[in-house]
Amino acid sequence: MVTIVLHMINEDPVVGEVSEIPVKTDTLIFLKNPRRRDGKRLHYLEESAETAAWPVARLSFIEILRGEVDE
């Protein structure tokens, strides 16, 4: 699993894990364990939600956290 930070247009960043780094042809990004940067849950998701999808069109950029990618 790779931990990434989704930086969305006009929204707070969301942290989560993906099985593979997104590629340019992806239209949705599925995050496991989505949360805020401080580790708190996202108020707009159900407490039982383990995975959520975000459309790539709403993102300004994706940050891949150091040490999370196998070389």
Beta strands, then each sheet from edge to edge (+ up, - down):
strand 1: 2-8
strand 2: 14-18
strand 3: 28-35
strand 4: 51-55
strand 5: 59-64
sheet 1: 4+ 3- 2+ 1- 5+
end
